Amino acid sequence: MSAKDMLPIDRDDASAAWFDAAADGRLLIRKCPAGHVSAPHTTTCPRCGSTTLQWIEAAGTGVLASYAVINRRDADPLPVAIVELDEGPWMRMQLQDVDPASLATNDPVEVRFAAPEGGEPIPYAVPRAAG
Ligand SMILES: [Zn+2]
């Protein structure tokens, strides 16, 4: 499991269920009673304003909505992305195992998790094989 260039983060009461699922390799997102889905960090439905959000499991696949490559003086370039999940929500995460020069929007990706320094699992994206 890769954790290159990732820093550990801490859970809180609001994120505990999310991190528990992530530790099993499952990506959870939010869903309101009207059926709108949103990103995991959401506390209010961006479409209807509901604050009654439940966790649902996402497929863990999506496409690059956008990306950038951070060029660093003494380290490899660091690609970061906004991933549009198949369910619709966008999530920011690092890209791993990619050639930064070959990236393009709408590239298919899948979400994986790494636990930097033995901490909580953090999502990152890798290229998804075509077909
Ligand atoms: Zn809603």
Residues whose N, C-alpha, C, O or C-beta is under 5 A from the ligand:
A	BS01	ZN	C32 A34 H36 C45 R47 C48 G49 S50
